[in-house]
Amino acid sequence: MRHILLTLLFSGGLLAAPAQEPRSERYRFPVRNVAGLYSANFGEMRPNHFHSGVDIKTDGVTGKPVVAAADGYVVRIAVSPGGYGRALYIAHPDGTTTVYGHLERFRTDIESYLRYKRYEQGRSNVDFTCKPSLFPVRAGDTVALSGNSGMSFGPHLHFEVRRSSDQRTLNTLAAKLLPVRDRIAPRIMRLHYVEVDSLGDVPVHSRPRTFDVVRRSEGDYALRQTQPVAVGRRGYFIVECSDRKDEVHNTFGIYRLTEEVDGEVRYEYRMDGFLFGDTRYCNAVSYYPMQLSSRNEVIRLTQPAGCPDRFFTTMKNRALLTTPAGRRQEVRITAEDDCGNRSVLAFTVEGKADERSFRAPACDSLPVVRHDRDFHRESDGVRIEIPAGTLYESCFYTQRPHDEPQPKDSTLLFLSRGVEILDVRLPMHRYATLWIDATQVPPELRRHAVLASLSPKGKLRYEGGKWSDGRIRLRTRSLGTFFVVADTVRPTIRPRFTAHDLSGQRSVTFSVGDNFSGVGSVSCFVDGRMAILEENRVKGTYTHYFDDELFGRNREHTLRLTATDGAGNTRVWEGTYYR
């Protein structure tokens, strides 16, 4: 450990030359030698979360200099196999923190300190804070190199600005904290209408009716049909939309969406920022069943009962459209991007008689899951607990045997009949807890028994769970069809090198995979001592960069790699190499 500390104290700043330029009122653009283009903007709706920053293109390569956007100090360093991968957090005197994610490598002195902390904590993935005096930076100082680490599917820099006091993320482009070139108005692709009936406190939604949209000119849209849209007693519209920016082909999210009825603003959604605890509310702002399979934003112009007001600057009567039979109303929907470009869709609606409206089927015999109350139920080998605040809207509880043929997977042992619990397309904010009967599982398979479910596309996917008193217990934020299965297949480990003499190489890489439950953990030991691994979860690779200071040189070494999957199966690879 003494050698590591000496490296930290006396290492030169290979990338550490401080910039002497005066501080700008705006943030410095955080990447050097790039065109200044973006591949994603703030607030885009991603699976179960809002995008919390902007993604900056790095010309399809790694290794671009990443610079501090303003004066400050490094406050946090994190390395994770998913998420932002290698990430750096810099606190600034103005009360903000900037975040730099998916990095390839930190500045030399920061990298040395990271190495020390990894060995100190005995693990490759770490997350720790730093004292202000440890790594002060000036605006424009190079702090890292851009990369492709974490859950990244191509080289880029994820950059965000947060309020330091509560870590609330801020819309970087809408607040004009970074420059952007954008003269293109948002696109409005389709319009849908959903009618709502009510059985007590339970809203029941009709199947969406779809209306084609045509663009008459830049920013000016109309419905393809010329007659008024027939609407029922009560309902709301859903808008499919997206945005583009100059010089790039990427699709971006919408900053603001407004609905006016007869000149009155009844709905306005605006994405200026959010707390991380609120990010999953994207499933309430969007129309979740459509958003699951769309590359555009699918936003419903209403407020579910379990969604807070803070995402809406205007909301009147939950923005539900109530048009009396025979009456016409003028509707105007405006989509705005983070640079102020706007598109407008205007059309007429006409109310139809009640007898033409959607009527919910009677569900008197079904229990009700209230969005604002705890729900508990046990029946037919299934126990479920749904805490208050889990659902965005109340619904009827349904549970039935899965009558379809079980999915085919030769690597798994199916140990139970499938059971359908509510709907896989039902969005959930918090975790529900399931207990599914597993008394039929043989004792020798219990430690490998887990729950599997069917995805919205009908694919079998791993859920996990733990054996508990004859049941499999699972905390989940997705319901649907579940099976008890046994996964007994060990992970695979394939070295991506063949030579014994590795004197001329910087590292060794392994491909690690699994048939179903996924790679849970991978550890590496060299000569019986913990060694650092760099994990690329997207590629399924694990790389050990040789540490000659710690393990020595010009001799033979033993390397042992251990991989364990989600079902507790373990595979060990051991070999020797000369370096």
C-alpha positions in Angstrom: 0.0 0.0 0.0 3.0 2.3 0.6 3.9 2.1 -3.0 0.4 3.1 -4.0 0.5 6.2 -1.8 3.9 7.2 -3.2 2.5 7.0 -6.7 -0.4 9.2 -5.6 1.8 11.8 -4.0 4.4 12.1 -6.6 2.7 11.2 -9.9 2.9 13.8 -12.5 -0.2 15.3 -14.0 0.0 13.8 -17.5 -3.3 15.5 -18.3 -3.2 18.1 -15.5 -2.0 21.3 -17.2 -4.3 24.0 -15.7 -6.1 26.4 -18.1 -5.3 30.1 -17.5 -8.4 31.4 -19.4 -10.8 33.7 -17.5 -14.1 32.2 -16.3 -17.1 32.5 -18.6 -20.6 33.3 -17.4 -21.7 30.0 -19.1 -20.2 26.6 -18.5 -17.2 25.6 -20.6 -18.1 23.0 -23.2 -16.9 19.9 -21.5 -15.2 18.1 -24.4 -12.3 19.4 -26.5 -11.7 18.7 -30.2 -15.3 17.7 -31.0 -17.9 19.3 -33.2 -20.2 20.3 -30.3 -23.1 18.0 -31.3 -25.5 16.1 -29.1 -27.0 12.6 -29.3 -29.5 12.9 -26.5 -31.0 15.8 -24.5 -32.3 16.4 -21.0 -35.5 14.8 -19.8 -35.9 12.2 -22.6 -38.1 9.3 -21.6 -36.0 6.2 -21.2 -37.1 2.8 -19.8 -38.4 3.7 -16.3 -36.5 7.0 -16.0 -36.0 10.5 -17.4 -32.6 11.1 -19.0 -30.8 13.3 -16.4 -28.3 15.1 -18.7 -27.1 15.6 -22.3 -25.1 13.1 -24.3 -22.3 14.8 -26.3 -20.9 13.2 -29.4 -17.2 12.4 -29.4 -16.9 11.7 -33.2 -17.4 8.0 -32.6 -14.1 7.5 -30.8 -12.9 7.4 -27.2 -10.0 9.4 -25.7 -11.2 13.0 -26.2 -10.1 15.4 -23.5 -12.9 16.1 -21.0 -12.6 19.4 -19.2 -14.0 21.0 -16.0 -17.0 23.1 -17.0 -16.3 25.7 -14.3 -14.0 26.3 -11.3 -14.5 23.9 -8.4 -13.2 20.6 -7.0 -13.7 16.9 -7.5 -16.3 15.9 -5.0 -17.1 12.3 -6.0 -15.5 9.5 -8.0 -17.5 6.4 -9.1 -16.8 3.3 -11.1 -19.7 1.0 -11.9 -20.3 -1.8 -14.4 -23.6 -0.2 -15.4 -25.0 3.3 -15.3 -22.4 6.0 -15.9 -19.5 3.5 -15.8 -16.5 5.7 -14.8 -17.9 9.0 -13.6 -16.5 12.2 -12.1 -18.5 14.8 -10.1 -17.2 18.4 -9.7 -18.7 20.8 -7.2 -18.7 24.5 -8.0 -19.0 27.7 -5.9 -22.3 28.7 -7.5 -24.1 25.8 -5.8 -24.1 23.4 -8.7 -22.3 20.0 -9.4 -21.4 18.9 -12.9 -21.3 15.2 -13.7 -19.1 13.5 -16.4 -20.1 9.9 -17.3 -18.9 7.0 -19.4 -15.3 8.1 -19.1 -12.4 6.0 -20.3 -9.8 7.2 -17.9 -9.3 9.9 -15.3 -6.5 12.4 -15.0 -3.3 10.8 -13.8 -3.4 11.9 -10.2 -7.2 11.1 -10.0 -6.5 7.7 -11.5 -3.8 7.0 -9.0 -6.1 7.9 -6.1 -8.8 5.6 -7.6 -6.3 2.7 -7.7 -5.5 3.3 -4.0 -9.2 3.4 -3.0 -10.0 0.2 -5.0 -7.3 -1.8 -3.2 -8.2 -0.2 0.1 -11.9 -1.2 -0.3 -11.0 -4.6 -1.8 -13.2 -4.2 -4.9 -13.1 -2.9 -8.4 -16.4 -1.0 -8.3 -16.3 1.9 -5.9 -18.1 5.1 -5.2 -16.6 7.6 -2.8 -16.4 11.3 -2.0 -13.3 13.5 -1.9 -12.3 16.5 0.3 -12.3 19.9 -1.5 -8.5 20.2 -1.1 -7.7 16.9 -2.8 -8.5 17.8 -6.5 -9.2 21.5 -7.1 -9.8 22.3 -10.7 -10.1 25.4 -12.9 -12.5 25.9 -15.7 -11.0 24.3 -18.8 -8.7 21.9 -16.9 -8.5 18.4 -18.4 -9.9 16.0 -15.9 -10.4 12.8 -17.9 -10.7 11.2 -21.3 -14.0 10.4 -22.9 -15.0 6.8 -23.2 -17.7 4.2 -23.6 -17.9 2.7 -20.1 -21.0 1.6 -18.1 -24.3 1.2 -19.9 -23.1 3.0 -23.0 -23.8 1.7 -26.5 -21.3 4.0 -28.3 -18.5 6.5 -27.4 -19.9 9.7 -25.9 -19.8 11.9 -22.8 -22.8 12.1 -20.5 -22.9 15.5 -19.0 -25.3 16.9 -16.4 -25.7 19.8 -14.0 -27.2 19.3 -10.6 -28.2 21.6 -7.7 -25.6 20.6 -5.1 -28.0 20.9 -2.1 -30.4 18.2 -3.2 -28.9 16.8 -6.4 -31.8 18.0 -8.5 -30.9 17.8 -12.1 -31.2 20.9 -14.3 -32.1 21.1 -18.0 -28.7 22.1 -19.4 -29.9 23.2 -22.8 -33.2 24.9 -21.9 -31.3 26.9 -19.2 -28.7 27.9 -21.9 -25.8 26.5 -19.8 -24.3 25.0 -23.0 -24.4 26.1 -26.6 -26.6 24.2 -29.1 -27.5 24.6 -32.8 -31.2 23.9 -33.3 -33.6 25.5 -35.8 -35.8 22.5 -36.2 -39.3 22.4 -34.7 -40.5 19.2 -33.0 -42.4 16.6 -34.9 -45.9 15.5 -34.1 -46.4 12.0 -35.6 -49.8 10.7 -34.3 -52.7 11.6 -32.1 -54.7 9.1 -30.0 -57.9 9.4 -28.0 -58.8 7.4 -24.9 -62.2 7.4 -23.3 -62.5 7.0 -19.5 -65.3 5.4 -17.6 -65.3 5.0 -13.9 -66.5 2.2 -11.6 -66.4 3.8 -8.2 -62.8 5.1 -7.8 -61.4 2.9 -10.5 -60.8 4.4 -13.9 -61.2 2.1 -16.9 -59.7 3.2 -20.2 -60.9 2.3 -23.6 -58.5 1.1 -26.3 -56.9 4.2 -27.9 -58.3 5.4 -31.2 -55.5 6.6 -33.6 -55.6 9.6 -35.9 -53.0 10.3 -38.6 -51.2 13.6 -38.5 -49.9 15.5 -41.6 -47.3 18.3 -41.6 -48.5 21.3 -43.7 -45.3 23.3 -43.1 -42.5 23.6 -40.5 -44.2 23.7 -37.2 -47.7 23.5 -38.6 -49.6 20.2 -38.3 -53.2 19.0 -38.9 -55.2 15.8 -38.8 -55.5 13.9 -42.0 -59.3 13.6 -41.5 -61.2 16.8 -42.1 -64.2 16.1 -40.0 -64.3 16.8 -36.2 -62.9 14.1 -33.9 -65.8 12.3 -32.2 -65.3 12.2 -28.4 -67.2 10.5 -25.6 -68.3 11.7 -22.2 -64.9 12.0 -20.7 -61.4 11.2 -22.1 -58.0 12.5 -23.0 -55.5 12.7 -25.9 -52.2 11.0 -26.3 -49.5 12.7 -28.5 -46.6 10.9 -30.2 -43.8 13.4 -30.8 -40.1 13.9 -30.9 -37.5 16.5 -31.8 -34.5 16.9 -34.0 -31.5 19.2 -33.9 -29.2 20.7 -36.6 -26.5 18.5 -38.2 -27.5 15.2 -36.4 -29.9 12.4 -37.2 -30.7 11.5 -33.5 -34.2 11.7 -32.0 -34.6 14.0 -29.0 -37.2 14.5 -26.3 -39.8 17.3 -25.9 -39.2 20.1 -23.5 -42.8 21.5 -23.2 -46.2 20.2 -24.2 -49.4 22.3 -24.0 -53.1 21.6 -24.6 -55.6 24.4 -25.1 -59.4 23.9 -25.4 -61.3 26.8 -26.8 -58.3 29.1 -26.0 -57.9 28.0 -22.4 -54.7 26.2 -21.4 -55.8 23.0 -19.6 -52.5 21.0 -19.6 -48.9 22.0 -19.6 -46.0 19.6 -19.1 -42.5 21.2 -18.8 -39.2 19.5 -18.1 -36.9 22.0 -16.3 -35.4 19.5 -13.9 -36.3 16.7 -11.4 -35.1 14.9 -8.3 -33.7 11.4 -8.8 -36.4 10.0 -6.5 -39.0 11.3 -9.1 -37.4 9.9 -12.2 -39.7 6.9 -12.5 -42.7 9.2 -12.8 -41.8 9.2 -16.5 -44.1 6.1 -16.6 -47.0 8.3 -15.4 -46.3 11.3 -17.7 -46.1 8.9 -20.7 -48.7 6.5 -21.9 -46.8 3.5 -20.7 -48.3 0.7 -22.9 -47.3 2.6 -26.0 -44.1 4.1 -24.6 -42.7 0.6 -24.1 -42.3 0.0 -27.8 -41.9 3.5 -29.2 -38.7 5.4 -30.0 -40.7 8.6 -29.8 -42.2 10.2 -26.7 -45.8 9.1 -26.1 -47.3 11.6 -23.7 -50.8 11.5 -22.3 -52.5 14.8 -21.8 -53.9 14.1 -18.4 -52.6 13.6 -14.9 -53.0 10.2 -13.2 -54.2 10.4 -9.7 -50.9 9.0 -8.3 -48.7 11.4 -10.3 -47.6 14.6 -8.4 -48.3 18.1 -9.7 -44.7 19.2 -10.0 -44.3 17.9 -13.5 -47.1 20.2 -14.7 -47.2 23.9 -14.7 -50.9 23.9 -15.6 -53.4 21.2 -14.9 -57.2 21.8 -14.8 -59.5 19.0 -13.9 -56.7 16.6 -14.6 -57.0 17.9 -18.2 -59.9 15.4 -18.9 -61.9 16.5 -22.0 -65.6 16.7 -21.2 -67.5 17.7 -24.4 -71.3 17.7 -24.2 -73.2 15.8 -26.9 -73.6 17.9 -30.0 -71.1 20.6 -29.0 -67.9 21.4 -30.8 -64.6 22.5 -29.2 -61.3 23.7 -30.7 -58.2 21.9 -29.4 -54.7 23.2 -29.9 -51.7 21.1 -28.9 -48.2 22.8 -28.9 -44.9 20.9 -28.7 -41.8 22.9 -27.9 -38.2 21.9 -27.7 -35.4 23.2 -25.4 -34.4 25.9 -27.9 -37.8 27.4 -28.3 -38.8 25.9 -31.6 -42.6 25.1 -31.7 -45.0 22.9 -33.5 -48.8 23.2 -33.4 -51.5 20.7 -34.0 -55.0 22.3 -34.2 -58.3 20.4 -34.7 -62.0 20.3 -33.8 -63.7 17.8 -31.5 -67.4 17.0 -31.3 -69.2 15.4 -28.4 -71.3 12.3 -29.1 -74.4 11.1 -27.2 -73.8 9.1 -24.1 -75.2 5.9 -25.6 -72.3 6.0 -28.2 -69.7 6.3 -25.5 -67.4 3.7 -24.1 -68.8 1.7 -21.1 -66.6 -0.2 -18.7 -67.5 -3.8 -18.1 -68.9 -4.7 -14.7 -66.2 -5.9 -12.4 -68.2 -6.2 -9.1 -66.5 -9.5 -8.1 -62.9 -8.2 -8.4 -60.9 -6.7 -5.6 -59.7 -3.2 -6.0 -56.0 -2.1 -5.8 -56.2 1.6 -4.7 -53.2 3.7 -5.7 -53.2 5.4 -2.3 -53.7 2.4 0.0 -51.8 -0.7 0.9 -53.1 -3.9 -0.8 -52.7 -7.4 0.5 -54.0 -10.7 -0.9 -53.3 -14.4 -0.8 -54.9 -17.0 -3.0 -54.1 -20.0 -5.1 -50.5 -20.3 -4.0 -49.7 -16.5 -4.5 -49.3 -13.9 -1.8 -48.9 -10.3 -2.9 -48.3 -7.0 -1.1 -48.6 -3.7 -3.0 -47.8 -0.6 -0.9 -49.6 2.6 -1.2 -48.0 4.8 -4.0 -47.0 1.8 -6.1 -49.6 2.4 -8.8 -50.3 5.6 -10.6 -54.0 4.7 -10.9 -56.3 2.4 -9.0 -57.2 -0.8 -10.8 -59.0 -4.1 -10.4 -56.9 -7.0 -9.2 -56.8 -10.0 -11.5 -55.0 -13.3 -11.0 -55.4 -16.5 -13.1 -53.5 -19.5 -14.3 -51.4 -19.1 -17.4 -53.2 -21.3 -20.0 -50.8 -20.7 -22.9 -47.9 -23.2 -23.6 -44.9 -22.6 -21.4 -42.0 -20.8 -23.1 -39.3 -23.0 -24.6 -35.9 -22.9 -23.0 -33.8 -26.0 -23.0 -31.4 -24.6 -20.3 -34.1 -24.2 -17.7 -36.2 -26.6 -15.6 -39.8 -25.4 -15.3 -41.0 -26.2 -11.8 -44.5 -24.6 -11.7 -47.4 -23.7 -13.9 -47.5 -20.1 -14.9 -49.6 -17.6 -13.1 -50.8 -14.2 -14.4 -50.9 -11.4 -11.9 -52.3 -8.1 -13.2 -50.6 -7.0 -16.4 -47.0 -6.7 -17.5 -47.9 -3.3 -19.1 -49.1 -1.9 -15.8 -46.5 0.8 -14.7 -45.4 0.6 -11.1 -43.5 3.3 -9.1 -42.6 1.3 -6.0 -41.8 -2.3 -5.3 -44.5 -4.9 -4.8 -43.6 -8.2 -3.0 -44.6 -11.6 -4.3 -44.5 -15.0 -2.7 -45.2 -17.8 -5.1 -45.6 -21.4 -3.9 -42.6 -23.6 -4.6 -43.2 -26.6 -2.3 -43.0 -28.8 -5.4 -39.3 -27.9 -5.9 -37.0 -30.8 -5.1 -34.5 -30.0 -2.2 -31.5 -30.3 -4.5 -32.8 -27.6 -6.8 -34.0 -25.1 -4.2 -30.8 -23.0 -4.2 -31.1 -22.6 -7.9 -34.9 -21.9 -8.0 -35.8 -18.4 -9.2 -38.8 -16.7 -10.8 -39.0 -16.0 -14.5 -41.6 -13.8 -16.2 -42.8 -12.9 -19.7 -41.7 -9.6 -21.1 -44.2 -7.3 -22.9 -43.0 -8.9 -26.1 -43.6 -12.4 -24.7 -39.9 -13.2 -24.1 -38.8 -15.2 -21.0 -36.8 -13.0 -18.7 -35.0 -13.5 -15.3 -36.7 -12.0 -12.2 -34.8 -13.6 -9.4 -36.2 -14.1 -5.9 -35.1 -16.1 -2.8 -36.3 -19.4 -1.3 -38.3 -18.7 1.9 -40.4 -21.3 3.8 -41.6 -23.2 0.7 -42.0 -20.1 -1.4 -40.0 -17.9 -3.8 -40.0 -14.3 -2.5 -39.5 -11.5 -5.0 -39.5 -7.7 -4.8 -40.5 -6.4 -8.2 -41.7 -3.3 -10.0 -43.1 -5.4 -12.9 -46.1 -7.8 -12.7 -47.5 -10.1 -15.3 -46.9 -13.9 -15.9 -44.5 -15.7 -13.6 -43.0 -19.2 -13.5 -40.8 -21.0 -11.0 -37.8 -22.3 -12.8 -34.4 -23.8 -11.9 -31.3 -22.4 -13.5 -28.5 -24.9 -13.0 -26.2 -23.8 -15.8 -22.9 -22.3 -14.8 -21.6 -19.1 -16.4 -19.1 -19.3 -19.2 -15.6 -17.8 -19.0 -13.5 -17.5 -22.2 -10.0 -15.9 -22.1 -9.4 -13.7 -25.1 -5.7 -14.5 -25.2 -3.7 -17.6 -26.0 -0.1 -16.7 -25.4 1.7 -17.7 -22.1 4.3 -14.9 -22.4 2.4 -11.6 -21.9 5.4 -9.4 -21.4 4.4 -7.2 -24.4 0.7 -6.8 -23.4 -0.9 -4.2 -21.1 -3.8 -6.3 -20.1 -5.8 -9.6 -20.3 -9.5 -9.8 -21.2 -12.1 -12.4 -20.6 -15.6 -12.8 -22.0 -18.0 -13.9 -19.3 -21.6 -14.9 -20.1 -24.6 -16.7 -18.8 -27.6 -18.5 -20.2 -30.4 -16.9 -18.3 -30.0 -15.3 -14.8 -27.1 -13.1 -15.9 -23.6 -12.6 -14.5 -24.0 -11.5 -10.9 -20.4 -11.1 -9.8 -16.9 -11.6 -11.1 -13.8 -11.6 -9.0 -10.1 -11.7 -10.0 -7.1 -12.8 -8.0 -3.5 -12.6 -9.1 -1.0 -14.6 -7.1 -3.7 -15.0 -4.4 -4.2 -11.2 -4.1 -7.3 -9.2 -5.2 -6.8 -7.7 -8.7 -8.7 -4.9 -10.3 -11.2 -5.7 -13.1 -12.6 -3.2 -15.6 -16.1 -4.5 -16.6 -17.9 -3.7 -19.8 -21.4 -4.9 -19.2 -22.6 -4.2 -22.7 -19.9 -6.3 -24.3 -19.7 -8.8 -21.5 -16.0 -8.4 -21.1 -13.7 -8.2 -18.0 -10.2 -6.7 -18.3 -7.4 -6.8 -15.9 -4.7 -4.2 -16.6 -1.3 -5.5 -15.3 -0.1 -3.8 -12.1 3.6 -4.5 -12.1 4.2 -2.3 -9.0 1.9 -4.5 -7.0 2.4 -8.0 -8.5 6.0 -7.7 -9.8 7.5 -8.4 -13.2 9.7 -10.9 -15.0 8.2 -14.0 -13.4 5.3 -16.4 -13.7 1.9 -15.4 -12.2 -1.3 -17.3 -11.4 -4.6 -15.7 -12.3 -8.0 -17.0 -10.9 -11.3 -15.6 -12.2 -14.5 -16.6 -10.5 -18.0 -15.8 -12.0 -21.3 -16.3 -10.3 -24.7 -15.9 -11.9 -28.0 -14.7 -10.4 -29.1 -18.3 -9.5 -25.9 -19.1 -7.5 -24.1 -21.1 -10.2 -20.3 -20.5 -10.2 -17.6 -21.1 -12.7 -13.8 -20.7 -12.0 -11.0 -20.2 -14.5 -7.4 -20.5 -13.4 -4.2 -20.3 -15.4 -0.7 -19.0 -15.4 1.1 -16.4 -17.5 4.6 -15.0 -17.7 5.2 -11.2 -17.4 
